[in-house]
Amino acid sequence: MELSGVTFAGRYELKQLLGRGGMGEVWLGRDSSLLRRDVAVKVLPPLMDPSAVRRFQREASTLAMLQHPGITVVHDAGEHDGCLFIVMELLRGHDLARLLAGHRGPLPVERALNVARQTAVALAAAHSCGVVHRDLKPGNLFVQPGDQVKICDFGIARTAEDSIDLTTAGRVVGTPLYMSPEQWRGADIDARTDLYSLGCVLYELLAGRPPFTTSASVFALMRQHLEELPVPLRALRPDLPEHLTSLVLRLLAKDPAERPDALALAGELAAVGERAALGERAPVGELPRPADRERDSDQGLADRRPGSDQEPADLPPATQLAPPGPATLPAPRRPRTQALYAEPYLTLPGHRSAVQSVQFSPDGRTLATGGWDKVVRLWDLHSGGEPRSPLSLGSGLRASVAFTRDGNTLATGGGKYATLWDAHSGERQLALKQPGLATSVSCLAFSPDDGAIATGGSDGAIRLWDVRTGALGQVMDWSGGWVTSVAFSPDGRNVAGGGDNKTTRLWHVPTGQLRWKLSARTPYTSLAFSPDGEILATAHGATAVHLKDARTGEDVRLLDGQPQRVTSLAFAPDGRTVAGGGHDGLIHLWDTATGERRLALTGHVGPVICVAFGPDGHTLASGGQDRVIRLWDVRIR
């Protein structure tokens, strides 16, 4: 059927055939609506058998459900003259199979680890929604410029809600070179099947060929997957780190229970990658391994609740879990007096765009999150992250949140207003309108006595407001762009601010007088007071994080490492640890007494924009550009 020039749904004009496969054709299309963008249109021709139609429809609904930067985005779907179609984002680049074919050999270790880690993170997102891909292979992994990876083709994926498989009973589905033993046996499968397939892909990236190949017959290939071990990777590439080869063998375990879950795998791959970048080899067992834990019968996921030393307990069905396991990158520089470890235990999706701010209520029961989608969401952590009714800000992109110390009032900032809400009922109490035609609230903070709130604005000013009356008090002003961070000292006598004008400043609250000012070459992105008020942590641009004497502004120490642009800072309640969200997608944890970086947590895709410690001292929340909030259990080992 000739489709060139045909317009689907009155808006998608098909321009050029990009590819053809067993599930139809993919065309370059042009969306002629107000969006005016190029798209990819997957078309299933008429007269296809009913099972193909159902698979095609399943792929559309599955992709629409999965909203993650590492998974192909679907824009629309429908039917035109008997042709079913799916409109997806147009990806630039090529699939991993083509990359391997053109490379003619194994990939460099760091590149292979990067591709595999991104795939694992995207799989974790799919698995948290109950989706199993079932056909993970190089041809379904699309590599964009900059080695940004997207998982494609969910045509034979299954969800936890599927009661009937779309394949004939006893029929094996998947691609033989990458199929798990349980797929070959026609047994029930779960998320661990995808991990086996990813192990096959990683083996091929490192060795230049899949773990099992045969020219004899498909039955010989089946026997290899069911019974044999692949050639040891170190026999093919002696330069590979031992821990990496051990990790690949765990992925290729015949028993699904022996394979790591996706998020744990992402953490281990990141850890090996960091060591590889430093030219080090990691002995087997040196990196943290998953602790013994009870496994969920379907997904192999476990819950470790913060504040509990008991065995993991099941969360309510509405909870979406981040698979537990080692998601930490050790940064051994000096002997440590106390070792930290961290486990992800809860993932909260729901924002439609980047998460701008996170804040715990003083009792730790509620987490407030603000997104660039102009919505503030409240999550009940004692019921496993059950969402409450969201608060719509109506305007503005920077949705900031803050609780009073008594926990009764929640402040939100967005657009021209800082709004005070009853934290329990969600009723609006007071709206503080910023002066000026174009002034927008960018950040806010309550004073320690809950009597005042400070707001930072797009006009370069910090304003203090009376919480009871809404009266405007002191205005601390300087020229030059947005105020991106504002914080009260713990005694309430000083307020600090930093922003686009490349300075951080400290003012005396009672008089509004400037106490000190520090300039930098790049804008300040975040600042935070230590709980005792003696230290002010500051981050700006791509340089190191500074711990400063809060009285004088002088440097006390620089924090270890050179992370790629720290975007947010938060002290633990005991003041011994400071966390920083990075533009590199990592969360860094430093020892404030020594400046040593103790951990780097992986899990986010793209920049981490906000971090906050809970009042218990070991629960850490993070949010970022990937639109996901993650909660971590951080403890001393």
C-alpha atoms as one frame of an Amber mdcrd trajectory, in Angstrom:
protein
   0.000   0.000   0.000   1.474   3.343  -1.058   1.247   5.794   1.835   3.592
   8.587   0.776   1.707  11.878   0.928  -1.265  10.395   2.806  -2.460  12.422
   5.807  -3.709  10.532   8.877  -6.251  12.041  11.277  -6.201  15.269   9.277
  -2.791  16.281  10.657  -0.023  13.651  10.184   1.302  13.722   6.611   3.509
  10.728   5.779   6.694  11.901   4.081   9.192   9.053   3.872   9.380   5.341
   4.725  11.951   4.866   7.489  11.712   1.119   8.001   9.619  -2.005   7.640
   9.216  -4.982   9.985   6.932  -7.765  11.068   4.651  -5.331  12.878   4.172
  -2.839  10.050   6.010   0.186   8.702   7.517   3.271  10.299   7.195   6.564
   8.431   8.608  10.026   8.838   5.567  12.224   9.331   4.846  15.908   9.702
   2.363  17.106  12.313   0.601  20.049  10.666  -1.197  21.160  13.836  -0.021
  24.097  15.930   2.853  21.907  17.144   4.350  21.753  13.618   6.899  19.031
  14.342   8.330  15.934  12.687   7.085  12.648  14.141   7.472   8.933  13.587
   4.271   7.170  12.501   4.078   3.407  12.933   1.458   1.934  10.617  -0.176
  -1.496  10.688  -1.618  -2.178   7.229  -5.157  -3.562   6.737  -5.896  -7.296
   6.572  -3.452  -8.207   9.335  -4.456 -11.151  11.533  -6.354 -10.391  14.777
  -3.388 -11.236  17.027  -1.205  -8.654  15.236  -3.940  -6.059  15.681  -4.153
  -6.795  19.396  -0.392  -6.570  19.778  -0.346  -3.252  17.948  -3.096  -1.884
  20.178  -1.271  -3.167  23.238   1.918  -1.376  22.209   0.040   1.921  21.886
  -1.603   1.622  25.300   1.614   0.441  26.989   3.707   3.305  25.613   1.029
   5.809  26.596   1.234   4.491  30.170   5.030   4.657  30.387   6.269   8.221
  30.782  10.057   8.077  31.105  12.982   9.757  29.278  14.458   6.340  28.488
  11.309   5.023  26.772   9.879   6.123  23.419   7.147   8.739  23.852   3.789
   8.145  22.144   1.826  11.250  21.082  -1.292   9.822  19.454  -2.905   6.699
  18.013  -5.880   5.933  15.804  -7.172   4.392  12.573  -7.205   5.676   8.984
  -8.850   3.786   6.124  -8.383   0.465   7.893  -4.768   1.221   8.890  -3.998
   1.397  12.604  -1.296   3.912  13.454   0.766   5.124  16.421   2.357   8.574
  16.398   5.611   8.684  18.342   8.498  11.037  18.929  10.971  11.053  16.060
  14.296   9.701  17.274  17.555  10.828  15.714  20.354   8.294  15.592  20.301
   4.529  15.067  19.566   1.342  16.938  22.216  -0.478  18.915  22.331  -3.366
  16.438  23.456  -0.989  13.709  25.980   0.620  16.042  27.475  -2.810  16.831
  27.521  -3.816  13.170  29.395  -0.644  12.252  31.812  -0.956  15.162  32.968
  -4.480  14.216  34.000  -5.539  17.668  33.335  -4.868  21.334  32.621  -1.379
  22.597  34.916   0.458  25.012  34.056  -0.570  28.569  32.866   2.870  29.683
  30.560   3.232  26.675  29.104  -0.250  27.147  28.464   0.459  30.830  26.768
   3.763  30.009  24.413   2.164  27.473  23.569  -0.714  29.821  23.042   1.577
  32.831  20.598   3.821  30.953  18.702   0.743  29.761  18.516  -0.610  33.321
  17.125   2.677  34.650  14.437   2.749  31.939  13.587  -0.898  32.623  13.203
  -0.084  36.322  10.616   2.539  35.393   8.715   0.068  33.199   8.871  -2.664
  35.835   7.602  -0.282  38.524   4.481   0.107  36.347   4.154  -3.667  36.025
   5.343  -3.784  32.397   7.719  -6.502  31.158   9.207  -5.842  27.705   9.926
  -9.510  26.794  11.956  -8.704  23.656  14.923  -6.611  24.798  17.695  -6.744
  22.175  20.072  -4.363  20.361  17.486  -3.764  17.636  15.036  -2.406  20.238
  17.520  -0.048  21.903  17.822   3.266  20.061  21.026   5.279  20.540  20.634
   9.014  20.046  23.414  11.618  19.754  25.396  11.762  22.978  24.680   8.050
  23.565  21.223   8.779  24.987  19.374   5.450  24.959  15.660   4.807  24.425
  13.876   1.460  24.717  11.582   0.878  21.724   9.044  -1.677  20.453   6.769
  -2.773  23.264   4.713  -4.867  20.822   4.917  -8.084  22.868   5.207  -6.474
  26.304   2.992  -7.736  29.117   1.535  -5.863  32.044   0.703  -7.210  35.473
  -2.996  -6.736  34.681  -2.924  -8.948  31.571  -4.998 -12.019  32.248  -4.548
 -13.621  28.818  -1.360 -13.781  26.779  -1.688 -12.718  23.168   0.353 -15.681
  21.951  -0.911 -19.141  21.266  -0.556 -21.510  24.191   2.923 -23.066  24.234
   4.323 -20.682  21.638   7.657 -19.056  22.488   7.845 -15.276  22.040  10.972
 -13.158  21.840  14.224 -13.118  19.869  16.157 -16.412  20.291  19.631 -14.885
  20.788  18.397 -12.877  23.778  15.621 -15.025  25.280  15.698 -16.137  28.907
  15.513 -19.810  29.933  11.990 -19.306  31.240  10.924 -17.929  27.863  12.351
 -21.012  26.122  10.446 -23.241  28.532   7.190 -21.331  27.924   6.942 -20.716
  31.677   5.455 -17.694  33.446   7.784 -14.716  33.208   8.284 -11.503  35.119
  10.650  -8.526  35.185  13.679 -10.760  35.675  13.300 -11.998  32.095  14.220
  -8.518  30.852  17.317  -8.593  33.071  18.507 -11.816  31.422  18.040 -10.252
  27.985  19.928  -7.162  29.100  22.706  -9.482  30.296  22.891 -10.928  26.782
  23.079  -7.418  25.334  25.782  -6.331  27.794  27.789  -9.479  27.037  27.596
  -8.614  23.331  28.647  -5.014  23.950  31.718  -6.214  25.866  32.625  -9.270
  23.759  31.497  -8.239  20.290  29.121 -11.208  20.026  26.137 -12.587  21.985
  26.817 -15.126  24.760  25.288 -17.993  22.764  25.395 -18.470  18.984  25.015
 -21.537  16.799  24.685 -22.306  13.112  23.250 -25.768  13.801  19.619 -25.232
  14.789  17.336 -23.242  17.010  17.138 -26.282  19.297  20.885 -26.145  19.879
  20.550 -22.479  20.784  17.710 -23.332  23.168  19.884 -25.943  24.909  22.665
 -23.395  25.370  20.349 -20.891  27.028  18.799 -23.605  29.204  21.888 -25.553
  30.244  25.253 -24.051  29.299  27.428 -21.211  30.587  28.821 -18.704  28.095
  32.532 -18.362  27.391  33.984 -16.342  30.314  34.260 -12.691  29.339  37.773
 -12.393  30.752  38.854 -15.149  28.349  37.797 -12.833  25.524  38.841  -9.527
  27.126  41.342  -9.917  29.990  41.175  -6.168  30.648  37.606  -6.298  31.962
  37.085  -5.622  35.703  36.370  -8.841  37.581  33.280  -7.407  39.231  31.840
  -6.563  35.821  32.301 -10.102  34.511  30.754 -11.460  37.721  27.815  -9.072
  37.317  27.174 -10.258  33.737  27.152 -13.876  34.949  24.550 -12.969  37.580
  22.381 -11.433  34.862  22.723 -14.637  32.821  21.815 -16.903  35.743  19.485
 -19.732  34.745  17.522 -19.208  37.963  15.660 -15.843  37.794  15.982 -15.429
  41.588  19.769 -15.039  41.223  19.539 -12.027  38.882  19.687  -8.472  40.261
  16.699  -6.181  39.700  16.917  -3.283  37.292  17.594  -0.409  39.690  20.159
  -2.408  41.663  21.847  -3.231  38.359  21.943   0.462  37.386  23.730   1.251
  40.641  26.312  -1.481  40.184  26.982  -0.503  36.575  27.480   3.117  37.617
  29.887   2.000  40.343  31.941  -0.095  37.921  31.849   2.787  35.424  33.265
   5.240  37.928  36.093   2.880  38.759  36.751   2.230  35.092  36.976   5.987
  34.478  39.633   6.132  37.195  41.510   3.224  35.636  40.778   0.920  38.567
  39.605  -2.684  38.688  37.017  -3.676  41.215  37.641  -7.098  42.805  34.682
  -9.405  43.066  32.620  -8.600  46.118  34.131  -5.173  46.808  31.053  -3.297
  45.681  27.939  -3.519  47.862  25.663  -6.461  47.103  21.929  -6.762  47.676
  21.123  -7.815  51.224  19.050 -10.897  51.845  15.444  -9.767  51.725  12.018
 -11.203  51.187  10.942 -11.100  47.563   7.589 -10.227  46.106   6.277 -13.272
  44.255   5.678 -11.423  40.982   8.357  -8.783  40.581  11.077  -9.713  43.054
  10.763  -6.314  44.704  11.029  -5.582  48.391  10.156  -2.688  50.645  12.387
  -1.361  53.353  10.523   1.289  55.301  12.525   4.112  56.834  12.747   4.095
  60.573  12.312   0.343  60.911  14.861  -2.379  61.563  12.285  -5.111  61.089
  11.993  -7.434  58.105  10.600  -5.688  54.993   6.814  -5.441  54.965   4.430
  -5.259  52.041   3.117  -1.857  51.074  -0.450  -1.238  49.922  -1.069  -2.106
  46.261  -1.219   1.572  45.228   2.450   2.048  46.159   5.015   1.966  43.384
   8.334   0.663  44.597  11.822   1.374  43.408  13.565  -2.014  43.343  15.963
  -2.246  46.280  19.615  -2.912  45.964  22.963  -1.155  45.770  22.528   2.133
  43.940  25.635   3.749  45.394  28.965   4.769  43.957  31.702   4.552  46.596
  34.258   7.348  46.407  37.169   6.007  48.474  39.624   8.824  48.985  40.597
   8.610  52.682  39.915   6.219  55.539  36.398   6.787  56.837  35.294   6.817
  60.419  31.711   5.973  59.475  30.578   4.298  56.268  27.235   5.189  54.748
  25.032   3.021  52.634  21.726   3.829  50.977  18.874   1.929  49.394  16.040
   3.272  47.254  12.749   2.091  48.689   9.964   4.156  47.133   9.280   5.826
  43.791   6.497   8.387  43.395   5.468   9.266  39.824   2.744  11.764  39.069
   4.225  15.075  37.921   3.937  15.761  34.214   7.173  17.711  34.054  10.320
  18.242  36.094  10.096  18.177  39.901  11.282  21.550  41.211  11.128  21.150
  45.004  10.573  18.568  47.749   9.858  19.168  51.441   8.948  16.904  54.372
   6.398  17.880  56.972   7.970  18.192  60.465   6.443  14.882  61.593   7.677
  13.108  58.478   4.212  11.845  57.545   3.751  14.011  54.452   5.983  14.862
  51.522   5.168  17.953  49.450   6.509  18.191  45.907   6.297  21.028  43.418
   6.671  20.580  39.677   7.107  22.642  36.574   3.636  21.401  35.665   2.271
  24.149  38.002   1.052  21.548  40.489   1.973  20.819  44.107   1.386  17.248
  45.212   1.106  15.864  48.736   2.054  12.259  49.503   1.073  10.360  52.655
   4.253   8.455  53.515   2.681   6.483  56.361   0.306   4.856  53.880   3.083
   3.990  51.455   3.075   7.199  49.425  -0.662   7.452  48.842  -1.312  10.709
  46.927  -3.640  13.356  48.335  -5.558  15.936  46.309  -3.062  18.109  44.392
  -2.877  21.882  44.707  -2.966  23.721  41.383  -0.952  26.941  41.226  -2.457
  28.071  37.946   0.598  29.929  36.685   4.368  30.015  36.856   6.915  27.297
  36.270   8.839  27.227  39.551   6.541  25.490  42.033   8.285  25.861  45.403
   7.065  24.361  48.690   7.784  24.899  52.414   6.222  23.761  55.707   5.994
  25.702  58.947   7.745  24.064  61.893   4.447  23.153  63.527   3.384  21.437
  60.297   0.025  23.203  60.133   0.755  25.465  57.168   2.150  24.733  53.723
   3.454  27.516  51.514   3.599  27.231  47.751   5.260  29.591  45.321   4.442
  29.929  41.644   3.748  32.807  39.312   2.967  36.089  41.047   1.767  34.496
  44.305   3.102  32.829  47.390   0.090  31.012  48.828  -0.438  29.682  52.346
  -2.598  26.563  52.741  -3.934  24.568  55.660  -1.601  21.561  55.450  -4.286
  19.159  56.677  -7.435  20.262  54.840  -5.830  21.834  51.765  -7.864  25.035
  52.203  -6.316  28.293  51.001  -5.521  30.657  53.876  -3.617  33.598  52.429
  -2.243  34.744  49.070   0.784  37.051  48.945   1.000  38.845  45.617   4.393
  39.957  44.389   4.537  43.603  43.257   5.345  44.519  39.681   3.920  43.422
  36.378   6.345  40.573  35.691   7.562  39.551  39.146   7.401  35.828  39.847
   8.074  33.784  42.994  11.076  31.514  42.531  11.795  30.224  46.067  10.516
  30.616  49.630  11.284  29.709  53.249   9.571  30.086  56.639  11.322  31.726
  59.578  12.083  29.347  62.487   9.304  30.881  64.631   6.778  30.507  61.759
   5.978  34.201  61.985   7.431  35.274  58.642   8.023  33.899  55.200  10.790
  34.939  52.815  10.160  34.866  49.074  12.738  35.164  46.322  11.655  36.706
  43.065  12.484  37.026  39.415  13.207  40.703  40.018  16.242  39.965  42.211
  14.553  40.800  45.529  13.964  38.859  48.741  10.820  39.951  50.571   9.737
  39.181  54.135   6.007  38.827  54.817   4.031  38.577  58.048   2.379  35.144
  57.965  -0.610  36.215  60.101  -1.537  39.438  58.322   0.130  39.159  54.924
   1.830  42.531  55.465   5.057  43.131  53.552   8.081  43.814  55.762  11.761
  44.079  54.892  12.776  43.988  51.217  16.374  42.958  50.491  17.113  43.982
  46.945  19.925  43.564  44.461  19.961  43.787  40.698  20.533  40.999  38.252
  18.058  38.235  37.588  16.344  35.512  39.570  16.849  34.713  43.221  17.147
  30.922  43.030  17.636  30.027  46.691  16.685  31.585  50.033  17.149  30.307
  53.607  16.727  31.562  57.187  19.462  30.912  59.725  18.248  28.558  62.496
  18.064  31.433  65.012  15.951  33.488  62.575  18.200  36.535  62.780  19.680
  36.236  59.280  18.461  35.342  55.822  20.699  34.255  52.949  20.008  34.343
  49.239  21.776  33.504  46.006  20.956  33.575  42.343  21.582  34.604  38.787
  23.523  37.739  39.640  26.460  35.513  40.689  26.465  36.571  44.332  25.335
  35.079  47.615  24.405  37.528  50.377  23.526  37.456  54.050  21.176  40.036
  55.606  20.328  40.884  59.192  16.556  40.313  59.474  15.630  42.904  62.151
  17.328  45.766  60.277  17.453  44.504  56.689  21.150  45.444  56.537  23.591
  43.492  54.366  26.146  41.626  56.498  28.343  40.185  53.766  28.391  39.505
  50.030  30.378  36.967  48.026  30.795  37.006  44.263  31.377  34.088  41.904
  31.970  33.609  38.205  28.742  31.678  37.712  25.239  31.948  39.212  24.526
  30.442  42.620  22.159  27.495  42.340  21.576  26.538  45.969  22.441  27.263
  49.587  21.552  25.715  52.947  22.307  26.419  56.623  23.616  23.684  58.887
  21.247  22.850  61.780  23.461  24.706  64.283  23.628  27.764  62.010  27.425
  27.904  61.943  27.892  26.707  58.347  26.328  27.899  55.105  26.720  25.450
  52.211  26.742  27.078  48.777  26.798  25.723  45.232  27.252  27.642  42.020
  27.933  26.693  38.448  30.206  23.744  37.773  32.619  24.399  40.637  32.977
  22.608  43.959  30.501  23.022  46.809  31.757  25.429  49.497  31.118  25.225
  53.230  31.361  28.768  54.585  31.454  30.329  58.008  27.931  31.748  58.241
  29.109  34.749  60.289  31.829  35.919  57.908  31.251  34.169  54.586  34.806
  32.806  54.629  35.490  29.322  53.322  35.719  26.575  55.931  36.341  23.785
  53.397  35.577  22.592  49.903  33.702  19.348  49.455  35.417  16.420  47.768
  35.086  15.755  44.066  34.004  17.938  41.189  30.381  16.965  40.463  28.773
  18.375  37.376  26.859  21.422  38.607  25.203  20.827  41.978  21.647  22.144
  41.700  20.368  21.673  45.282  21.714  21.220  48.812  20.296  19.871  52.080
  21.799  19.128  55.507  20.850  16.038  57.490  19.206  16.963  60.829  22.372
  16.024  62.773  24.499  18.248  60.533  27.041  15.521  59.814  26.004  14.966
  56.203  25.123  17.316  53.374  23.388  16.059  50.234  23.668  17.642  46.820
  21.638  16.920  43.691  23.714  17.052  40.545  23.146  17.978  36.940  24.825
  14.630  36.146  21.844  12.719  37.578  23.673  11.749  40.778  22.978  12.591
  44.417  26.192  13.234  46.318  26.525  12.768  50.090  29.436  14.452  51.873
  30.839  14.320  55.399  30.659  17.928  56.607  33.512  17.501  59.109  36.046
  16.287  56.541  34.561  17.304  53.198  34.852  13.691  52.046  32.301  12.421
  49.554  30.847   9.314  51.121  28.331   8.163  48.529  26.885   8.992  45.141
  23.378   7.678  44.527  22.108   6.737  41.085  18.569   6.272  39.870  17.469
   9.523  38.247  17.701  10.062  34.508  18.812  13.627  33.868  19.516  16.410
  36.371  18.480  16.072  40.021  16.837  19.411  40.811  15.893  19.093  44.497
  16.815  17.103  47.615  15.539  17.118  51.207  16.190  15.086  54.351  13.292
  13.866  56.458  13.123  14.636  60.190  14.195  11.063  61.047  17.637  11.872
  59.634  17.961   8.904  57.304  15.126   9.375  54.800  16.217  11.384  51.772
  13.852  12.594  49.041  14.958  13.671  45.583  13.250  14.938  42.450  14.434
  15.884  39.023  13.983  16.389  35.350  12.766  12.807  34.890   9.489  13.814
  36.663   9.989  11.207  39.390  10.376  11.547  43.161  12.629   8.963  44.784
  12.964   8.189  48.481  16.149   6.676  49.895  17.016   5.026  53.194  20.450
   6.410  54.145  22.157   4.821  57.157  25.510   4.286  58.815  26.818   0.838
  58.090
